[in-house]
């Protein structure tokens, strides 16, 4: 029997997760009442606000609890704050879209909170089994959200495809954890690190096999090549607010686990550097090259998401505290401008019978110049142009790569950034230069969407001009990493 009076059972360590769970339960409890549809986003935002309050109180507190299952450190706290911000964006981006598509059901917000809670569980532990538990809590609601538009064949296909590929990824990850446990007799990363050299010498094949399976599992989750095939179809088929959430939330959670496991737990395996090098190069090339032929904006952003995963793998390849810090900064930056780009697409799709094709952008610059200017800002950030935060993020990662001798990796990364300019500018060409006199229906900018645009624009441009605060936070996040 668990002794709940033990000093090890400290519920304040999981207070942010409990706040999200409670808000989700409240939404589901009253889901049958008609007014809950309007109140659900408010309840969700209140739950996230309470969660952020608890997260802020955990900063600078390096503690462990629940018999080693929960580790509250600055690395986990920084990622939990990022997940909470992403959840706020997920709520704001969805309201107008769900109404326009007749999908406005309170379950959306509950599923969003459950998934965010799973992400926090992943970031708040050093135990492989708990990381897997958090991954499943995150993933199962996402399978439902991908197929949330029940009358859409594309959405149904996205949900099934994401479920099948997610199940394969989970199987690989669980097999890897089992192999690592067989080699080290523990799933606690701190004990694995302490005995790593001994375990590697006595159970080398078993341990390396486990590490390989864990890497495959997380490579699926973050959409890294060659495990990326599900990304374009799922991103295209899922409702656009869900796609926006997919593109940043699970990716950030996956990289949080990858950084925790491989930059600390298994960093003594020299083979991993070459493996990460290959994954980074392949992911950048596959994402950018395959995006060149796309005409659907969501598919362009999907392949762009794959390419950006490659840039973050550059930081994993380099390793070390500064590289981890650069990865955290880049994930924060990527959240701002990528959600901003998807928000524009979401707004466009609120029009009757609108589809996320490049041709749908024709005439927008004339009808909505401010909206076109926002789109330009987000595209410039995705392409890595100064003074946006996208440039600072890439500069930070590539600088660390050069400082650690990864010259060719940096050259390949920069060349891929140049390639990406072509397909990003296809979006701007459709907006400003193609069929400029095309009729463009008037768009209604809901207060929630306006607030989201303000957050994304300030984050994209403000952090780009004044990045030091976020850089300092990302550097402090790796203090006392485990």
C-alpha positions in Angstrom: 0.0 0.0 0.0 1.2 3.5 -0.9 1.8 5.7 2.2 0.3 9.1 1.2 1.7 10.6 4.3 5.2 9.9 3.2 7.5 12.8 2.3 7.9 11.2 -1.1 4.2 11.8 -1.9 4.2 15.5 -2.6 1.3 16.5 -4.8 2.7 20.0 -5.3 5.1 18.5 -7.7 2.3 17.5 -10.0 0.0 20.5 -9.2 0.2 21.9 -12.8 -1.0 18.5 -14.2 -3.7 18.2 -11.6 -5.0 21.7 -12.6 -5.4 20.7 -16.2 -6.9 17.3 -15.3 -9.5 19.1 -13.0 -10.4 21.6 -15.7 -10.9 18.8 -18.3 -13.1 16.8 -15.9 -15.2 19.9 -15.2 -15.7 20.4 -19.0 -16.7 16.7 -19.5 -18.9 16.7 -16.4 -21.1 19.5 -17.8 -20.7 18.6 -21.5 -24.3 17.6 -21.8 -25.5 21.1 -21.0 -25.9 23.4 -23.9 -24.2 26.4 -22.3 -21.1 24.3 -21.7 -20.1 24.7 -25.3 -19.6 28.4 -24.8 -18.1 28.0 -21.3 -15.7 25.2 -22.2 -12.9 27.5 -23.7 -13.2 29.8 -20.6 -12.9 26.8 -18.2 -10.0 25.5 -20.3 -8.2 28.9 -20.1 -8.8 29.2 -16.4 -7.4 25.7 -15.9 -4.3 26.6 -17.9 -3.9 29.8 -16.0 -3.9 28.0 -12.6 -1.5 25.5 -14.1 0.9 28.3 -15.1 0.7 29.7 -11.6 1.8 26.3 -10.2 4.5 26.0 -12.8 6.0 29.4 -12.0 6.2 28.4 -8.3 8.3 25.4 -9.2 11.1 27.4 -10.9 14.4 27.2 -9.0 13.2 24.2 -7.0 15.3 21.1 -7.7 13.3 18.3 -6.0 12.2 14.7 -6.6 9.2 12.8 -5.4 6.9 9.8 -5.8 9.8 7.5 -5.1 11.9 8.9 -8.0 9.0 8.8 -10.5 8.7 12.7 -10.6 11.7 15.0 -11.1 10.9 18.7 -10.8 13.9 20.6 -12.3 14.3 23.7 -14.4 14.4 21.7 -17.6 11.0 20.1 -17.0 9.5 23.4 -15.7 10.6 25.3 -18.8 9.0 22.8 -21.0 5.8 22.6 -18.9 5.5 26.4 -19.3 6.0 26.0 -23.1 3.3 23.3 -23.2 0.9 25.6 -21.3 1.4 28.4 -23.8 0.8 26.0 -26.6 -2.4 24.9 -24.9 -3.6 28.5 -24.7 -2.9 28.9 -28.4 -4.8 25.7 -29.1 -7.8 27.1 -27.3 -7.7 30.5 -29.0 -7.2 29.2 -32.5 -10.1 26.8 -32.4 -13.2 28.8 -31.3 -14.1 30.5 -34.5 -13.1 27.5 -36.7 -15.2 25.0 -34.7 -18.2 27.2 -35.0 -17.8 27.7 -38.7 -17.4 24.0 -39.3 -20.2 23.0 -37.0 -17.7 21.1 -34.7 -18.1 23.2 -31.6 -18.2 20.5 -29.0 -16.7 20.9 -25.5 -14.9 17.6 -25.8 -12.3 19.4 -28.0 -11.1 21.4 -25.1 -11.1 18.5 -22.7 -9.0 16.4 -25.1 -6.6 19.3 -25.5 -6.1 19.6 -21.8 -5.6 15.8 -21.4 -3.0 15.8 -24.1 -1.2 18.8 -22.6 -1.1 17.1 -19.3 0.6 14.1 -20.9 3.2 16.4 -22.3 3.9 17.7 -18.8 4.2 14.2 -17.4 6.8 13.4 -20.1 8.9 16.5 -19.2 8.6 16.1 -15.4 10.3 12.8 -15.0 13.6 10.9 -15.4 12.0 7.5 -15.4 11.6 5.8 -18.8 8.3 4.1 -17.8 6.8 7.4 -16.7 8.0 9.0 -19.9 6.1 6.3 -21.8 3.0 6.8 -19.6 3.1 10.5 -20.4 3.5 9.8 -24.1 0.4 7.7 -24.1 -1.7 10.2 -22.1 -0.6 12.8 -24.7 -1.2 10.6 -27.8 -4.6 9.0 -27.2 -6.5 12.3 -27.1 -4.5 13.4 -30.3 -5.8 10.3 -32.1 -9.4 11.4 -31.4 -8.6 15.1 -32.2 -7.2 14.1 -35.6 -10.6 12.5 -36.5 -12.6 15.2 -34.7 -14.5 16.1 -37.9 -16.5 12.9 -38.0 -18.3 13.7 -41.3 -15.0 14.4 -43.1 -13.4 11.5 -44.8 -10.0 13.3 -44.7 -10.3 13.7 -41.0 -11.3 10.1 -40.5 -8.3 9.0 -42.5 -6.0 11.3 -40.5 -7.3 9.8 -37.2 -6.8 6.2 -38.3 -3.4 6.8 -39.9 -2.2 8.7 -36.9 -3.5 6.0 -34.6 -1.8 3.2 -36.5 1.6 5.0 -36.9 1.4 6.1 -33.3 0.8 2.5 -32.1 3.9 1.3 -34.0 6.0 4.1 -32.5 4.7 3.2 -29.0 5.6 -0.4 -29.6 9.1 0.4 -30.6 9.5 2.7 -27.6 8.2 0.1 -25.2 10.4 -2.6 -26.6 13.4 -0.2 -26.2 12.6 0.5 -22.6 12.2 -3.3 -22.0 15.7 -3.9 -23.5 17.3 -1.1 -21.5 15.7 -2.5 -18.3 17.0 -5.9 -19.2 20.5 -4.5 -19.5 20.5 -2.2 -16.5 17.8 -3.6 -14.2 16.3 -0.1 -13.8 14.3 2.4 -15.8 15.5 5.4 -13.7 17.9 7.5 -15.9 19.9 8.6 -12.9 20.8 5.0 -12.0 21.3 4.1 -15.7 23.8 7.0 -16.0 25.6 6.0 -12.8 26.2 2.4 -14.0 26.3 3.1 -17.7 29.9 2.0 -18.4 29.4 -1.2 -16.4 26.1 -2.1 -18.2 27.6 -1.3 -21.6 30.5 -3.6 -21.1 28.4 -6.5 -19.8 25.2 -6.2 -21.9 26.3 -4.1 -24.9 24.1 -5.7 -27.5 20.9 -5.5 -25.3 21.6 -2.0 -24.2 22.4 -0.6 -27.7 19.3 -2.4 -29.1 17.2 -0.7 -26.5 18.7 2.7 -27.2 18.0 2.2 -30.9 14.4 1.2 -30.4 13.8 4.2 -28.1 15.3 6.5 -30.7 13.0 5.0 -33.5 10.0 5.5 -31.3 10.6 9.2 -30.6 11.7 9.8 -34.2 8.2 8.7 -35.3 6.7 11.1 -32.8 8.6 14.2 -33.9 8.3 13.4 -37.6 12.0 12.8 -38.3 13.0 11.1 -41.6 12.8 8.3 -42.4 9.8 7.9 -40.0 8.0 11.0 -41.4 5.5 9.5 -43.9 2.5 10.0 -41.7 3.0 13.7 -41.2 1.7 15.3 -44.5 -1.4 13.2 -44.6 -2.3 13.6 -41.0 -1.6 17.4 -41.0 -3.7 17.8 -44.2 -6.7 15.7 -43.0 -7.0 16.8 -39.4 -9.0 20.0 -38.6 -6.6 22.9 -39.0 -6.6 24.0 -35.3 -5.7 20.4 -34.4 -2.9 20.5 -37.0 -1.5 23.7 -35.5 -1.4 22.0 -32.1 0.1 18.8 -33.6 2.9 20.8 -35.2 4.3 22.3 -32.0 2.9 20.4 -28.9 3.8 16.7 -29.5 7.0 17.8 -31.3 8.2 19.8 -28.3 7.2 17.0 -25.9 9.1 14.5 -28.1 12.2 16.6 -28.2 12.0 17.2 -24.4 12.2 13.4 -23.9 14.9 13.0 -26.6 17.0 15.8 -24.9 16.5 14.3 -21.5 17.3 10.7 -22.5 20.0 11.1 -25.1 21.8 14.3 -24.1 22.2 13.0 -20.6 21.2 9.4 -20.1 22.9 7.8 -23.2 25.5 10.5 -24.1 28.4 8.1 -23.6 27.5 6.1 -26.7 29.7 7.6 -29.4 27.7 6.0 -32.2 24.8 8.3 -31.4 26.6 11.3 -32.7 27.0 9.9 -36.2 23.4 8.5 -36.0 22.0 12.0 -35.1 24.1 13.5 -37.8 22.6 11.3 -40.4 19.0 11.8 -39.1 19.5 15.6 -39.0 20.8 15.7 -42.7 18.1 13.3 -44.0 15.3 15.0 -42.2 16.3 18.5 -43.4 16.7 17.3 -47.0 13.5 15.2 -47.1 11.4 18.0 -45.6 12.6 20.8 -47.8 12.9 18.9 -51.1 9.4 17.3 -50.8 7.9 20.6 -49.9 8.9 22.1 -53.2 6.1 20.4 -55.2 3.3 21.0 -52.9 0.3 23.3 -53.6 -1.7 22.7 -50.4 -0.6 25.1 -47.7 -1.1 22.6 -44.9 1.1 20.1 -46.7 3.7 22.7 -47.3 3.7 23.5 -43.6 3.8 19.8 -42.8 7.0 19.2 -44.8 8.3 22.4 -43.3 7.6 20.9 -39.9 9.7 17.9 -40.8 12.6 20.1 -42.0 12.5 22.1 -38.7 12.8 18.8 -36.8 16.0 18.3 -38.7 17.3 21.6 -37.5 16.6 20.6 -33.9 18.4 17.3 -34.5 21.5 19.4 -35.3 21.5 20.5 -31.6 21.1 16.9 -30.5 24.1 15.9 -32.7 26.2 18.6 -31.2 25.3 17.8 -27.6 26.4 19.7 -24.5 24.7 22.3 -22.4 24.7 25.2 -25.0 23.3 23.0 -27.7 20.5 21.8 -25.4 19.8 25.5 -24.6 19.7 26.3 -28.3 17.2 23.5 -28.9 14.9 24.8 -26.1 15.1 28.3 -27.6 14.4 27.1 -31.1 11.3 25.1 -30.0 10.0 28.2 -28.2 10.6 30.3 -31.3 9.1 27.7 -33.6 5.9 27.6 -31.6 5.4 31.4 -32.1 5.7 31.6 -35.9 4.4 28.2 -36.8 1.2 28.5 -34.9 0.9 32.0 -36.4 1.1 30.6 -39.9 -1.5 27.9 -39.2 -3.7 30.6 -37.6 -3.9 32.4 -40.9 -4.8 29.1 -42.7 -7.4 28.4 -40.0 -9.0 31.9 -40.5 -9.1 31.3 -44.3 -10.9 28.0 -43.8 -13.7 29.7 -41.8 -15.0 30.9 -45.1 -17.7 28.7 -46.8 -16.2 25.8 -48.8 -12.7 27.2 -48.5 -9.8 24.8 -48.9 -6.1 25.4 -47.8 -4.8 25.6 -51.3 -2.4 28.3 -52.5 -5.0 29.6 -54.9 -7.2 30.5 -51.9 -4.6 33.2 -51.0 -5.2 35.1 -54.2 -6.6 38.6 -53.5 -5.9 38.5 -49.8 -3.2 41.2 -49.9 -5.8 43.6 -51.4 -8.8 42.6 -49.3 -6.9 42.2 -46.0 -3.5 44.0 -46.2 -2.8 43.7 -42.4 -3.5 39.9 -42.5 -1.2 39.5 -45.5 1.5 41.5 -43.6 1.1 39.1 -40.7 1.5 36.1 -43.0 4.6 37.6 -44.5 6.1 38.0 -41.0 5.5 34.4 -40.1 6.8 33.2 -43.5 10.0 35.2 -43.0 10.4 33.6 -39.6 9.9 30.1 -41.0 12.5 30.9 -43.7 14.9 32.3 -41.1 15.1 35.9 -42.2 16.3 38.6 -39.7 15.1 40.3 -37.6 12.6 37.5 -36.8 13.1 34.9 -34.1 13.5 32.3 -36.7 16.8 33.8 -37.7 18.0 34.0 -34.1 17.0 30.3 -33.5 18.9 29.0 -36.5 21.8 31.2 -35.8 22.0 29.9 -32.2 21.9 26.2 -33.3 24.3 26.6 -36.2 26.8 28.7 -34.1 27.0 25.9 -31.6 27.5 23.4 -34.4 30.4 25.4 -35.8 31.9 26.0 -32.3 32.0 22.2 -31.8 33.5 21.4 -35.2 30.4 20.3 -37.2 31.2 22.4 -40.2 29.7 20.2 -42.9 26.5 19.7 -40.9 26.2 23.5 -40.6 26.8 24.0 -44.3 24.1 21.4 -45.1 21.7 23.1 -42.7 22.3 26.5 -44.2 21.9 25.2 -47.7 18.6 23.6 -46.7 17.4 26.9 -45.3 18.1 28.5 -48.7 16.1 25.7 -50.4 13.1 26.4 -48.1 12.9 30.0 -49.2 11.6 28.8 -52.6 8.5 27.1 -51.2 7.8 29.6 -48.5 7.8 32.4 -51.1 5.3 30.4 -53.1 2.9 31.3 -50.4 3.8 35.0 -50.6 3.6 34.9 -54.4 0.1 33.5 -54.2 -0.8 36.2 -51.7 0.7 39.3 -53.4 1.4 38.6 -57.1 -1.0 36.0 -58.5 -4.5 36.9 -59.6 -4.5 40.0 -57.5 -8.0 41.0 -58.6 -9.5 37.8 -57.5 -12.6 38.1 -55.3 -11.8 37.5 -51.6 -14.6 37.0 -49.1 -14.6 39.2 -46.1 -13.1 37.6 -43.0 -14.4 38.1 -39.5 -11.6 38.4 -37.0 -12.9 37.0 -33.7 -11.4 38.4 -30.4 -9.8 35.1 -29.6 -8.1 35.0 -33.0 -7.0 38.6 -32.7 -5.4 37.8 -29.3 -3.6 34.8 -30.8 -2.2 36.9 -33.7 -0.9 39.5 -31.2 0.8 36.8 -29.1 2.4 35.2 -32.2 3.4 38.4 -33.8 5.0 39.8 -30.6 6.7 36.5 -30.0 8.0 36.3 -33.6 9.3 39.9 -33.9 9.8 40.8 -30.2 11.9 37.8 -29.3 13.8 38.2 -32.6 14.7 41.8 -31.7 15.3 41.1 -28.0 16.2 37.4 -27.6 18.3 37.6 -24.5 15.6 37.0 -22.0 14.5 33.8 -23.6 18.1 32.7 -24.2 18.8 33.3 -20.4 15.7 31.2 -19.5 16.8 28.4 -21.9 20.3 28.4 -20.4 18.9 28.3 -16.8 16.6 25.4 -17.9 19.6 23.1 -18.2 21.0 24.0 -14.8 21.0 20.8 -12.7 19.7 18.9 -15.7 19.0 15.8 -13.6 
